[in-house]
Amino acid sequence: MDLLAFERKLDATIMRKRLDIQEALKRPMKQKRKLRIFISNTFYPGQGDNAVPSWELRVEGRLLDDTKNDPNKVKRKFSSFFKSLVIELDKELYGPDNHLVEWHRTLTTQETDGFQVKRPGYKNVRCTILLLLDYQPLQFKLDQRLARLLGVHTQTRPVIVNALWQYVKTHKLQDVHEREYVACDKYLEQIFGAARMKLAEVPGRLGALLHPPDPIVINHVIAVEPPHDTKQTACYDIDVEVDDTLKTQMNNFLLSTANQQEIQGLDSKIHETVDTINQLKTNREFFLSFSMDPQQFIQKWLVSQSRDLKSMGGGAGGAGSAGNPEEERLGAFYSQAWAGEGVARYLTARVAQRRRDLEAALAPAHAPHAPHAAHAPHAAHAPHAAHAPHAPIAPHPHLARL
């Protein structure tokens, strides 16, 4: 394969891949991972008569296999997976004002590896832990009827709209004559409350059927039975969505400019080298043609130069119009003022050239009698011949008629 063709193909492939990567980065790139939650509690019995026994509850977690692929990778904080966390304690033990422990994400939230709650108590405590995942992008829980119809429980808005559109296409509910309308079947009519609706109305009607996603609910018992020096731990695995590691690599590929600068520098060198090669090739062909046949080369070169000269001088009118083939074909071109003067000069030059040729041809034959010619008695009558402008001049037999 020609190297230039291969280079063009490679450049086109790289450019197409870059565009594909840019389009892919515009869409969310997520992958499912397992987040293991550790819920542990420790009981601290009172030491001494005035000491109050207490317990401590910890909620921690980490991604499974988080450091297996890359040990140097910074681990993601546990709190970064959640939008809020609520721990509901037994209301009978801690009263209506002190039984809730809440954490909600704000713009200034500092991420942490876990949550810790400490309360006085010496009895087993039943608690409920509510964890609300921080979905990026936002996800919504569908109305129960629509969820059963589409087979989607919790998803992003674009995915829900696409699932609804697939349902419309599969059941051929789009109006044949008015394509902007959807004829609802009995299920959609029950859900949306309309027998017919515009496609543009679907997002607005769909908004009333979308609800915040359900939190993750964990029921836990804070045990205070002996042995008290042992920490009791329970583990729970939940599914979370994290950014695909490939997305970071794709971003780095697009943002890397070192390779691009190197490629541009090499391209510039290639163009300069190609120009130099072409110039040397032209010079070689020029001198090679001259060395093989100098006469023919000079003739072709003169013809080429004459053609270029005509092209440069054509189109200005008058004498400068020479070289315009269309004007030279017309008789009016030769009736201009310069034509007479040019013809006279041309004829004078031809006659003078012929006269010089004739004198050169006759000079050897009369050379011995040259001294006598100087004393010829008829030489004095030569001036009278100059005063006869109307006397016809007979053509010399050795001169060609012009």
N, C-alpha and C positions, 0 to 999 in steps of 0.2 A: 504493500500500500504506500502511496505517495506520502511523504512526511508532512507536507502542507495540508493534504486532505485529512490525515490522521489528527493533526493539530486542531484543525477547524472542528472536527467531530468531537474531540476531547473538550474543547472550549464550550461547544454547544451543550455537551452533557453536563459539565460542571455548572454552567449557568442555569440549566433546567433544574438541577438538583438544588441549587441555592434558592430558586423561586419556590420549589416544592417545600423546602424547609421553612421559608418565610410564611407560606400559607399554613403549614402545620403548626407553627408557633402561635398563630392567631386563635387556634382552637385549644381548649383546655386539654392538657395531657396529664392524665392521672393514672395511677396504678393502685390496686388493692393491696393493703398490707395488714398484718395482724398486730394489734396493739394489746399487749398483756398488761392488765391492771392488777396491781397488788394492793389488797386491803388488809391491813394488819392493825392489831390493837394490843396494847400492853397495860396491865393493871399495876398501880403503885400503891401498896397498902400503907396506911399511916404508920410512921415511926414515932412512937411516944404517945402520951395521953392526949395532947392537943393537936396532933397531926390528923389531917383529913385525907382519907383515901381518895384516889383519883384514877382515871384511866386516860389513855392517849390513843387516838385513832389516826392512822396515816393512810392516805390514798396516793399511790405512786404508780408509775408505769413506764414501759419502754416498748419500742418496736422490736419484734422478734427478728433475729439475724440482722440487727442494725449495723453491727460493726464487723460482720463476717466478710463482706465484700471489700470494705475499705476501712482498715483499723484506724487510719488517721482522720477519718471523716468526723466532723463535729456532730454529736448526737442532738437530735431535736428535743427541745424541752417538752415535758409531759403536758403542761398547761396550754401549749400552742395548738393542741388538737381540739380544744373545747371553747365554746362561747360562754358557758356558765356552768357552775357546779353548785348544787344545793344538797345539804345533808340535813335530813329531817329526823330529829330525835324523838323519843317517846314523850308525848305532850304531858302525860300523867306524871312523869318524873321531873320534868324540867319546866313545866308550865307553858302557857300559851305565848309568852314573850321571850322565852329563851330556848326554845326547842328547834329553831332554824339557824343553820350556818350557811351563808350564801357567799358566792364569789362570782362576779360578772366581769367580763372583759371590757376594758375601756381603751381609749387611744394611748394612755400612758401606762398601760399594764406592763409590769416586768415579768417575763416568763420565769417559771419555776419548775423544778423537777417533781414536785408533789405538794400535797396539802396536809396540814396537821391540825387536829382539833383535840383540845384537852379540857376535860370537865371533871368536877368532883363527883364521886359516886362509888358505891360498893356493890351495886346490883347489876345483873345482866341488862343490857339496854338494846332494844330493837331499834334499828335505824334504817332509813331509806335514802339511798344515794342516787341523785338525779344528775346525769351528765348529758349536756346538750352539745353535740358536735358542731364545730365551726366549719361549715361547708364553704369551700371556695372552688367554683362559684356557688351562689346560693342554690339550695335545693328546697323543694316544696313537697308536702304530702298531699296527694290527690284526694278528692272526695271519694268516699267508699264506693259509690256506684260507678263513677268514672274509672276508678282504679281497677275494678273487676272487669270493666268493658275493655280497657286498653292493656291490661296486664302490667301496669306500672304502679308502684306504690309511692316511692319517693324519688324524685329526679329533678334535674334542672329544667327551667322553663323551655329552652329550645328542644330538649329531648321530649318533653310532654307534647309540645305543639307538633313535632314531627310524628309522634305516635298517633296523635289524633288525625293528622293528614293521611297517614298510611291506612288508618281505618276507613276514612272517607273514600280513598281510592280503591281499596280492596272491595268495598261493598257498593262501589259505583254510585255514590250519593251526590256527586257533583252534577248540577243541572246541565243538560245536554245543550240547551239553547242559550241560557244565560250562565256562562261559566263562573261568574263571580258569586253565584248562589249555591248553597248546599241544602239539599232536601233531606231533612233529618228523618232517620228511621224511628221506630217506637222507643228505642233505648235512648238515643240522643234527644228525642223530644221530651222524654221524662226528665233528663238531666238538665238541659238548657231551657226547657219551658217554651220551645218554639218549634213549629213544624218546618220552618224555612228561615234561613239566616244567611247573611253575606259572609264571605270569607274574612272581610275586614273586621267583622264584629266578633270573630272567634276569640282573639286575645282578650278583649274586654269581658266577654262572657266567661272566659276561662279563669279570669282573675278571682271571681267569687268562689270558684271551686278549688282553689289552692290554699293550703293551710301550712303553718309552720311545722317542721318535722317533729316527730315524737322524740322525747329524750330517752336516753338509756337509763333504765331503772334497775338498781341493784339493791336487794334486801339483805341486810347484814345484821348479825347479832354480836354485840360487843360483850364478850364473855369475861367474867372476872373470877372464875373458879381457879383453884390452885392447879398446878404450880404457878405462882405469880411471876416468877422470873423468866417465864417462857413467853415469847412473842407468838401470837396466833395469827396466821396469815391465810388469806383466801385469794385465789387467782381467777381472773375472768379474761377471756379473749374476745375482742370486738374487732370488727372490720372498719378500717379507716382508709381514706384516700389521701395519697401523698403525690407530690409532683414526680413525674417520671424522670429518672436519672438521665434519660436520653435527652430531655429538654435542655438540661444544663450543657451537655456536650454540643447540642445544636446551636445554642446561643453563643458558646465560645467559638464555634466554627464561623458564625456570621460576624462576630465582633473582632476576630483575629485579622489584623491588617499587615502583620509581618510577611505572611506568604504573598499577599496581594502586592505589596511593594516590591518584593523580590521578583514576582512574575512580571510586573510592569517594567522593571529594570532590564530583565532578560528580553522582553519584547522589544524594547528600544534598541538594545544591542543587535537583535536579529534584524530589525528594519535597517539599521545603519549598515550592517554587513551585506544585506541583500542589495542595497543601493550601490555599495562599493563594487560588488560582484558584477552588477549590471553595467556600471560605468567601465570597468575593466574589460568586460565582454565586448562592449561597443568599440572600445579602442582597439582591441585585438582584431575584430572583424574589419575595421577600417584599414589598419596597416597590412593585414593579411591580403585583403583584396588588392591593395596597391602593389604589394610585392609580386603577386601572381600575374597581373596584367596592368602595368602602369598606364599605358595609352588608353585602354578602354576605361580604366578607373577614372582618369582625368576627364575624359569625355562625359561619362555619366555624372561625375561630380559637377562639371560645368553646366550640364543640362539641369541638374537639380538646383544649383544656385540660381540659374536664370529663371526657373519656375518660381522659386521663392521670391526672387526680386520682383517678378511680375505680380505676384500675390501681394507683396508689400506696397507696390506703387499703384495698384489698380484702384479705380473708383473715385479719383480726384478730379477728373475732367481734364481736357486739353492733352498736353503731352504726357501728363502723369496718368492718363487713362489707358495707356498702352498696357496690355496684359489682360484686359477684360475681353474674353472671347465673344461675348454677345455684342459689344460695341464694335469690335473689329470686323464683324460680319456685315455691318451696315455701310452703305456708300457714303452716308453723311459723315462718317468718322474720318474719311480721307479728304473731305472738302473743307476742313478747318484751316485756319491761318498757318499753322505750323507745317502743314503738309507740303505746300509749295516751297517753302524755305528748306525743308528737309530733302525734297527731291533735288533741288538745285545743288545743295551741298553734296548730296550723294553722287550726282552726275559729274560734278567738278572733280570730286575725289577719284572717280573711276577714270575719267579722261586723263587726269594728271598721272595716275598710276600706269595707264597704257602708254602714255608718252614716254615716261621714264623707261618702261620696258623696251620700247622701240629704239630709243636712243642708245640704250645699252646694247641692243642687238646690232645696230648699224655702226657703232663707234669703231670696231676693229677694222672694218673694210676701208674707211676713209682716213684712218690715222696717219698714213704716210704723206698724204696731200694736205694735211692740216695747215702747213705754213702758207701754201698758195691760197688757201681759202681765206686767209686773213687779208690778202691784197686783192680780192675779187672786186672788179669795177662795179658790179651790180649790187654790191652791199649797201650802197647809198640809197638805193630805191626801196629798201626794206621798210622804212617808216611809212611809205605810202600804202603798203599793205595793211598796216594797222589802222588806217583811216577808212577802211571799207567794211563797215559792220554788217551791211546787208548782203555782202558777197557770199554765196553758198560755198560751203566747204565740202569738197568731194570726199567721200569716205575712203580711208586708206584700205587697200586690199587685205592688209594683215590685221586690221582692227575689227572686232566683232561689233555688230550693230547693237546699240543699247535700247 
